[in-house]
Amino acid sequence: MSHPPDELVRRLAAGLRAAELYAPQHQLVQRSVQALAGACTAFLADAPAVVVGFIGDDVVVNDTRLGKGSASLTGLVRGLRDREIEKITVHRGVTAAEIQAFLAELAAKRARTPLAERLAARDVRRIVIGKLSIEEVEQDQVGIEAAKRVYNTAVQSAESLWEQAKAGDKPDPNTARRIIDSLANIVTQDRTSLMALTALKKYDNYTFTHMVNVAALSMAQARGLNLEGPLLREFGFAALMHDIGKVNTPKEVLNKPGKLNEEEFRIMKQHVIDGAHILRRTPEMPALAPIVAFEHHLKQDLSGYPENIGHRKLNLCTMIVSIADVFDALRSNRPYREGLATVRIKTIMHEKDSPAFNPVLLRRFVNLMGLFPVGTIVRLNSEEVGVVTAEHPEDPFRPQVKVLYDERGQPLESPILANTWERDWRGEFQRAVVESVDPDSMELDPLTAL
């Protein structure tokens, strides 16, 4: 790719600025059109389309988030936000004439007809404007790739919400609502793929992946209780925002490797109160969100924090979110520790007489996740290694596995799909899962394997 993403966006900003200042035939406009057309052509040599998204004050080109840019890029983002444009998709084959028409219509601020209609009238077919992450997931678009697109956009949008709150602004409920709408579609249509995505243990974006993972895991639990529609989305909304109070918690406390001292723990505990305050003063925030932010560390017997709150019965959403919160935190890699295996986490969370979780909901969650969730890398008794592609509905110990490495640790040219529940002619199981394997130890991406 001969043009970096930031150059493409700079060309777009320069083109729009020229179109706003000069007539269409002015040489600066013509030069800007040709430069932008060249940048688009370079990108589209390797892909059928390039998507430029605008999240808060940030710009994302395909999957690449650009750093904080110049004043011209800031002006571009604000200008497009004023026009309610969150996404521009440019398709292969776009012409300089289409680009010029697009820039001219984009620059026409006083036009009464919607921009999309004006672009269609000028036969601009290969440049499409739209909203980010609102796309409905059609039935034929389910699967790991569709889930991955929704998940990645949700994580980017979660970062925008976090930065708004950190800057002292009210987090945008519409951004949160779009995240939840897109996750709700996947949870309803293809929960397995979404669960596989939440199982990734990367920690470079832990804060934002944790927000999305807890929302997805909570909605999956709620869906298992037959909640749907607005109530399902309200549960997801509250789960997404449960930790927003941590925007006020110092990083050295959040990421401290060892045990927190008394003063550090006092600071950490403040996040549940801060979160409730932030959400309570945010317009259009569902009433459930500040309640869950306040309650999610209380535990069933109220022995958690905040302390001394008197008698109360925890909200159902709080109980669901607290399970998802602890589960995802334990299995995620952090700068100071490796994530734990699913089997070990379930043992910790299922400790006898634990006051932390509602036992009925925890049991349902364990059944929902399975012993070896889809996307788990496992070693078989044959010493082969593969990725779990499906769970057995009745026997959690015997999933379907795509075998990727032979018993000598050599990658197979053609992976083998093995049902570990199948028996041979003697009535014995041919393969059995022995243990889960950390994908990083084998430099293996479970999603690519799936």
C-alpha positions as CSV (number, residue, x, y, z in Angstrom):
1,M,0.0,0.0,0.0
2,S,1.8,3.1,-1.2
3,H,-0.3,5.7,0.8
4,P,-0.5,5.5,4.6
5,P,-4.0,5.9,6.1
6,D,-3.2,9.4,7.5
7,E,-2.3,10.6,4.1
8,L,-5.7,9.5,2.7
9,V,-7.5,11.4,5.4
10,R,-5.3,14.5,4.9
11,R,-6.2,14.5,1.2
12,L,-9.8,14.2,2.1
13,A,-9.5,17.2,4.5
14,A,-7.6,19.3,2.0
15,G,-10.2,18.4,-0.7
16,L,-13.1,19.5,1.4
17,R,-11.4,22.7,2.5
18,A,-10.7,23.6,-1.2
19,A,-14.2,22.8,-2.2
20,E,-15.6,25.0,0.5
21,L,-13.4,28.0,-0.5
22,Y,-13.2,27.8,-4.3
23,A,-15.3,27.2,-7.4
24,P,-15.3,23.6,-8.8
25,Q,-13.0,24.4,-11.7
26,H,-10.4,26.3,-9.6
27,Q,-6.9,24.7,-10.0
28,L,-6.6,24.1,-6.2
29,V,-9.9,22.1,-6.2
30,Q,-8.8,20.2,-9.3
31,R,-5.4,19.4,-7.7
32,S,-7.0,18.3,-4.5
33,V,-9.4,16.0,-6.4
34,Q,-6.5,14.3,-8.3
35,A,-4.5,13.9,-5.1
36,L,-7.4,12.3,-3.3
37,A,-8.2,10.1,-6.3
38,G,-4.6,8.9,-6.2
39,A,-4.7,8.0,-2.5
40,C,-8.0,6.1,-3.0
41,T,-6.6,4.2,-5.9
42,A,-3.6,3.1,-3.9
43,F,-5.8,1.8,-1.1
44,L,-8.3,0.1,-3.4
45,A,-5.6,-1.8,-5.2
46,D,-5.6,-4.3,-2.3
47,A,-9.2,-4.1,-1.1
48,P,-12.6,-3.7,-2.6
49,A,-13.4,-0.8,-0.4
50,V,-11.9,1.6,2.2
51,V,-13.9,2.8,5.2
52,V,-13.1,6.1,6.9
53,G,-14.9,6.3,10.3
54,F,-15.2,9.2,12.7
55,I,-15.5,8.2,16.4
56,G,-15.6,11.2,18.8
57,D,-12.6,13.3,17.8
58,D,-10.7,10.2,16.3
59,V,-10.5,8.9,12.8
60,V,-10.3,5.2,11.9
61,V,-9.3,4.0,8.4
62,N,-10.5,0.4,8.0
63,D,-9.0,-1.2,11.3
64,T,-6.3,1.5,11.8
65,R,-7.0,4.2,14.4
66,L,-5.0,7.4,13.5
67,G,-3.3,9.4,16.2
68,K,-4.4,12.8,17.3
69,G,-4.0,14.9,14.1
70,S,-3.5,18.4,13.0
71,A,-6.0,21.3,13.2
72,S,-7.1,20.5,9.6
73,L,-8.0,16.9,10.6
74,T,-9.8,18.2,13.8
75,G,-11.7,20.6,11.5
76,L,-12.6,17.7,9.2
77,V,-14.0,15.6,12.0
78,R,-16.0,18.4,13.4
79,G,-17.3,19.4,10.0
80,L,-18.5,15.9,9.3
81,R,-20.0,15.5,12.8
82,D,-22.0,18.7,12.1
83,R,-23.3,17.0,8.9
84,E,-24.1,13.9,11.0
85,I,-21.7,11.8,8.9
86,E,-19.9,9.1,10.9
87,K,-18.6,6.9,8.0
88,I,-17.5,7.3,4.4
89,T,-17.0,4.2,2.3
90,V,-15.2,4.5,-1.0
91,H,-15.5,1.5,-3.3
92,R,-13.0,0.3,-5.9
93,G,-13.5,1.9,-9.3
94,V,-14.3,5.4,-7.9
95,T,-13.6,8.1,-10.5
96,A,-12.2,11.6,-10.2
97,A,-15.6,12.9,-11.4
98,E,-17.4,11.1,-8.5
99,I,-14.8,12.5,-6.0
100,Q,-15.3,16.0,-7.3
101,A,-19.1,15.8,-7.2
102,F,-18.9,14.3,-3.6
103,L,-16.6,17.1,-2.4
104,A,-18.9,19.7,-4.0
105,E,-22.0,18.4,-2.4
106,L,-20.3,17.9,0.9
107,A,-19.2,21.5,0.8
108,A,-22.7,22.8,0.0
109,K,-23.9,23.6,3.5
110,R,-27.1,25.4,2.7
111,A,-28.6,22.6,0.5
112,R,-32.0,21.5,1.8
113,T,-32.0,18.1,0.1
114,P,-30.3,15.3,2.2
115,L,-26.7,14.7,1.0
116,A,-27.3,11.0,0.1
117,E,-30.1,12.1,-2.3
118,R,-27.9,14.7,-3.9
119,L,-25.1,12.2,-4.4
120,A,-27.5,9.8,-6.0
121,A,-28.8,12.5,-8.3
122,R,-25.2,13.2,-9.4
123,D,-24.6,9.5,-10.0
124,V,-22.0,9.2,-7.2
125,R,-22.4,5.4,-6.7
126,R,-18.9,4.4,-5.3
127,I,-18.8,6.8,-2.4
128,V,-21.4,6.0,0.4
129,I,-22.0,8.0,3.6
130,G,-23.5,6.5,6.7
131,K,-23.6,5.9,10.4
132,L,-21.0,3.8,12.3
133,S,-21.9,0.5,13.9
134,I,-25.6,0.8,13.4
135,E,-25.6,-1.7,10.5
136,E,-28.1,-4.4,11.0
137,V,-26.6,-7.9,10.8
138,E,-28.6,-9.8,8.3
139,Q,-29.2,-13.5,8.7
140,D,-26.7,-14.4,6.0
141,Q,-24.1,-12.2,7.6
142,V,-23.6,-14.1,10.8
143,G,-20.3,-15.9,11.5
144,I,-17.0,-15.0,12.9
145,E,-16.1,-12.3,10.4
146,A,-19.4,-10.4,10.9
147,A,-19.1,-10.7,14.6
148,K,-15.5,-9.4,14.4
149,R,-16.5,-6.3,12.5
150,V,-19.2,-5.5,15.1
151,Y,-16.9,-6.3,18.0
152,N,-14.0,-4.1,16.7
153,T,-16.3,-1.1,16.0
154,A,-17.8,-1.6,19.5
155,V,-14.4,-1.5,21.1
156,Q,-13.5,1.7,19.2
157,S,-16.7,3.3,20.2
158,A,-16.2,2.3,23.8
159,E,-12.9,4.1,23.8
160,S,-14.7,7.3,22.6
161,L,-17.2,7.0,25.5
162,W,-14.3,6.6,28.0
163,E,-12.4,9.6,26.7
164,Q,-15.5,11.8,26.8
165,A,-16.0,10.9,30.5
166,K,-12.3,11.3,31.3
167,A,-12.4,14.8,29.8
168,G,-15.2,15.7,32.1
169,D,-17.9,15.5,29.4
170,K,-21.1,13.4,29.6
171,P,-20.6,10.1,27.7
172,D,-22.8,10.2,24.6
173,P,-25.8,7.8,25.1
174,N,-26.3,7.5,21.4
175,T,-22.8,6.1,20.9
176,A,-23.5,3.6,23.7
177,R,-26.9,2.7,22.2
178,R,-25.3,1.9,18.8
179,I,-22.8,-0.4,20.5
180,I,-25.6,-2.2,22.3
181,D,-27.8,-2.4,19.2
182,S,-25.1,-4.1,17.1
183,L,-24.1,-6.5,20.0
184,A,-27.8,-7.4,20.5
185,N,-28.1,-8.5,16.9
186,I,-25.1,-10.8,17.2
187,V,-26.1,-12.1,20.6
188,T,-29.5,-13.0,19.2
189,Q,-28.3,-14.4,15.9
190,D,-24.8,-15.8,16.4
191,R,-23.9,-15.9,20.1
192,T,-21.2,-18.5,19.6
193,S,-19.1,-16.2,17.4
194,L,-19.4,-13.3,19.8
195,M,-18.4,-15.5,22.7
196,A,-15.3,-16.6,20.8
197,L,-14.3,-13.0,20.3
198,T,-14.7,-12.1,24.0
199,A,-12.3,-14.9,24.9
200,L,-9.3,-13.2,23.3
201,K,-6.8,-12.4,26.1
202,K,-5.0,-9.3,24.6
203,Y,-4.5,-6.5,27.2
204,D,-3.3,-3.6,25.0
205,N,-6.9,-2.3,24.9
206,Y,-8.1,-4.0,28.1
207,T,-10.2,-1.1,29.4
208,F,-12.3,-1.0,26.2
209,T,-12.4,-4.7,25.4
210,H,-13.5,-5.3,29.0
211,M,-16.4,-2.9,28.6
212,V,-17.5,-4.7,25.4
213,N,-16.9,-8.2,26.8
214,V,-18.9,-7.5,30.0
215,A,-21.7,-6.1,27.8
216,A,-21.7,-9.1,25.5
217,L,-21.4,-11.7,28.3
218,S,-24.2,-10.0,30.3
219,M,-26.5,-9.8,27.3
220,A,-25.9,-13.5,26.5
221,Q,-26.9,-14.3,30.1
222,A,-30.0,-12.1,29.9
223,R,-30.9,-13.7,26.5
224,G,-30.6,-17.1,28.3
225,L,-33.3,-15.9,30.7
226,N,-35.5,-15.1,27.7
227,L,-35.1,-11.3,28.0
228,E,-35.3,-9.5,24.7
229,G,-36.1,-6.2,23.0
230,P,-35.6,-3.0,25.0
231,L,-35.0,-4.8,28.3
232,L,-32.1,-6.8,26.8
233,R,-30.6,-3.6,25.4
234,E,-31.0,-1.8,28.8
235,F,-29.1,-4.7,30.5
236,G,-26.4,-4.4,27.8
237,F,-26.2,-0.6,28.3
238,A,-25.8,-0.9,32.0
239,A,-23.1,-3.6,31.6
240,L,-21.2,-1.5,29.1
241,M,-21.0,1.5,31.5
242,H,-20.5,-0.4,34.7
243,D,-16.9,0.7,35.3
244,I,-17.1,4.2,33.9
245,G,-16.2,5.6,37.3
246,K,-12.6,4.3,36.8
247,V,-11.9,7.3,34.5
248,N,-11.1,9.1,37.8
249,T,-8.9,6.3,39.2
250,P,-5.2,6.9,38.8
251,K,-3.5,4.4,36.4
252,E,-0.9,3.4,39.1
253,V,-3.7,2.1,41.2
254,L,-5.6,0.4,38.4
255,N,-2.5,-1.4,37.1
256,K,-0.7,-2.1,40.4
257,P,0.7,-5.6,40.2
258,G,0.6,-6.4,44.0
259,K,-2.1,-6.1,46.6
260,L,-3.5,-2.6,47.1
261,N,-2.7,-0.9,50.4
262,E,-5.4,0.6,52.5
263,E,-5.3,4.1,50.9
264,E,-5.1,2.7,47.3
265,F,-8.1,0.4,48.0
266,R,-10.0,3.4,49.3
267,I,-9.3,5.2,46.0
268,M,-10.2,2.1,44.0
269,K,-13.6,1.7,45.8
270,Q,-14.5,5.3,44.9
271,H,-15.1,4.3,41.3
272,V,-18.5,2.8,42.0
273,I,-19.7,6.1,43.5
274,D,-18.1,8.2,40.7
275,G,-19.6,5.9,38.1
276,A,-23.1,6.3,39.5
277,H,-22.7,10.1,39.6
278,I,-21.4,10.3,36.0
279,L,-24.3,8.2,34.7
280,R,-27.0,9.9,36.8
281,R,-26.1,13.3,35.4
282,T,-26.0,12.1,31.8
283,P,-29.2,12.8,29.8
284,E,-31.0,9.9,28.2
285,M,-29.1,7.4,30.4
286,P,-31.3,4.4,31.3
287,A,-32.1,4.4,35.0
288,L,-30.6,0.9,35.4
289,A,-27.0,2.1,34.4
290,P,-26.2,4.1,37.6
291,I,-27.7,1.4,39.8
292,V,-25.5,-1.3,38.3
293,A,-22.4,1.0,38.4
294,F,-23.1,1.6,42.1
295,E,-23.9,-2.1,43.0
296,H,-21.6,-4.3,41.0
297,H,-19.0,-4.8,43.8
298,L,-21.5,-5.3,46.6
299,K,-21.7,-9.1,46.6
300,Q,-24.8,-11.1,47.5
301,D,-24.5,-10.6,51.2
302,L,-23.5,-6.9,50.8
303,S,-20.0,-7.6,52.2
304,G,-18.4,-5.8,49.2
305,Y,-18.3,-2.1,48.6
306,P,-19.5,0.6,49.0
307,E,-19.9,-0.1,52.7
308,N,-22.6,0.8,55.2
309,I,-25.5,1.2,52.7
310,G,-28.1,-0.5,54.7
311,H,-30.4,-3.3,53.6
312,R,-31.1,-3.7,49.9
313,K,-31.8,-6.4,47.4
314,L,-29.4,-6.4,44.4
315,N,-30.9,-5.8,41.0
316,L,-31.0,-8.8,38.6
317,C,-28.8,-6.9,36.1
318,T,-26.2,-6.2,38.9
319,M,-26.0,-9.9,39.7
320,I,-25.5,-10.8,36.0
321,V,-23.0,-8.0,35.4
322,S,-20.9,-8.9,38.5
323,I,-20.5,-12.5,37.1
324,A,-19.4,-11.3,33.7
325,D,-17.1,-8.6,35.2
326,V,-15.2,-11.0,37.4
327,F,-15.1,-13.8,34.7
328,D,-13.7,-11.5,32.1
329,A,-11.2,-9.8,34.4
330,L,-9.8,-13.2,35.5
331,R,-9.3,-14.6,32.0
332,S,-7.8,-11.4,30.5
333,N,-4.1,-10.8,30.2
334,R,-3.0,-7.8,32.2
335,P,0.4,-6.0,32.2
336,Y,1.1,-7.6,35.6
337,R,-0.3,-11.1,35.2
338,E,-1.4,-13.8,32.7
339,G,-5.1,-14.6,32.2
340,L,-6.3,-17.8,33.8
341,A,-7.8,-20.8,32.0
342,T,-11.6,-21.1,31.9
343,V,-11.6,-24.3,34.0
344,R,-9.6,-22.6,36.8
345,I,-11.8,-19.5,36.7
346,K,-14.9,-21.5,37.2
347,T,-13.4,-23.3,40.2
348,I,-12.5,-19.9,41.8
349,M,-16.0,-18.4,41.1
350,H,-17.8,-21.6,42.2
351,E,-16.1,-21.6,45.6
352,K,-18.5,-23.2,48.1
353,D,-20.6,-20.8,50.0
354,S,-19.1,-17.8,48.2
355,P,-21.0,-14.6,49.0
356,A,-20.0,-13.0,45.7
357,F,-22.5,-14.4,43.2
358,N,-26.0,-15.6,43.0
359,P,-25.6,-19.4,42.8
360,V,-28.4,-20.0,40.3
361,L,-27.2,-17.4,37.9
362,L,-23.6,-18.5,38.3
363,R,-24.6,-22.1,37.4
364,R,-26.5,-20.9,34.4
365,F,-23.4,-18.9,33.3
366,V,-21.1,-21.8,33.6
367,N,-23.4,-23.9,31.4
368,L,-23.6,-21.0,29.0
369,M,-19.9,-20.7,28.6
370,G,-19.2,-24.4,28.5
371,L,-16.0,-26.1,29.7
372,F,-14.1,-25.4,26.5
373,P,-15.8,-22.4,24.8
374,V,-15.6,-22.0,21.0
375,G,-12.2,-20.4,20.2
376,T,-10.3,-22.2,23.0
377,I,-7.0,-23.8,21.9
378,V,-6.8,-27.3,23.3
379,R,-4.4,-30.2,23.4
380,L,-5.7,-33.7,22.8
381,N,-4.7,-37.0,24.3
382,S,-3.1,-37.8,21.0
383,E,-0.8,-34.7,21.6
384,E,-2.5,-33.0,18.6
385,V,-3.4,-29.3,19.1
386,G,-6.5,-27.6,17.7
387,V,-9.2,-25.0,18.2
388,V,-12.7,-25.7,19.6
389,T,-15.2,-25.0,16.9
390,A,-18.4,-26.3,18.5
391,E,-19.6,-27.5,21.9
392,H,-21.4,-30.8,22.5
393,P,-24.9,-29.9,23.7
394,E,-24.9,-32.6,26.4
395,D,-21.2,-33.4,27.2
396,P,-19.0,-30.3,27.9
397,F,-15.9,-32.5,28.0
398,R,-16.3,-33.5,24.4
399,P,-16.3,-30.6,22.0
400,Q,-15.7,-30.5,18.2
401,V,-12.1,-29.6,17.5
402,K,-10.3,-28.4,14.3
403,V,-7.0,-30.1,14.6
404,L,-4.2,-27.8,13.4
405,Y,-1.0,-29.4,14.6
406,D,0.0,-33.1,14.6
407,E,1.5,-35.0,17.5
408,R,5.0,-33.7,16.7
409,G,3.8,-30.1,16.9
410,Q,4.0,-29.7,13.1
411,P,1.2,-27.7,11.4
412,L,-1.1,-29.8,9.2
413,E,-1.5,-28.8,5.6
414,S,-5.2,-29.7,5.8
415,P,-6.7,-29.3,9.3
416,I,-8.9,-32.2,10.5
417,L,-12.3,-31.6,12.0
418,A,-12.6,-34.0,14.9
419,N,-15.8,-34.8,16.9
420,T,-14.3,-35.9,20.2
421,W,-17.6,-37.5,21.2
422,E,-17.4,-40.1,18.3
423,R,-16.3,-43.6,19.1
424,D,-14.3,-46.1,17.0
425,W,-15.5,-49.6,15.9
426,R,-14.5,-50.9,19.4
427,G,-16.7,-48.4,21.1
428,E,-13.8,-46.3,22.4
429,F,-13.3,-42.6,22.0
430,Q,-10.7,-41.8,19.4
431,R,-9.7,-38.4,20.8
432,A,-10.2,-36.5,24.1
433,V,-9.4,-33.0,25.2
434,V,-6.6,-33.0,27.9
435,E,-6.1,-29.3,28.5
436,S,-6.5,-25.8,27.2
437,V,-3.4,-24.1,25.7
438,D,-2.4,-20.4,25.8
439,P,-2.6,-19.3,22.1
440,D,0.3,-16.9,22.6
441,S,2.6,-19.8,23.6
442,M,2.1,-21.2,20.0
443,E,1.8,-17.8,18.3
444,L,-1.7,-18.9,17.2
445,D,-4.6,-16.6,16.5
446,P,-7.8,-18.5,17.4
447,L,-9.9,-16.3,15.2
448,T,-7.8,-17.0,12.1
449,A,-8.0,-20.7,13.0
450,L,-11.8,-20.5,13.2
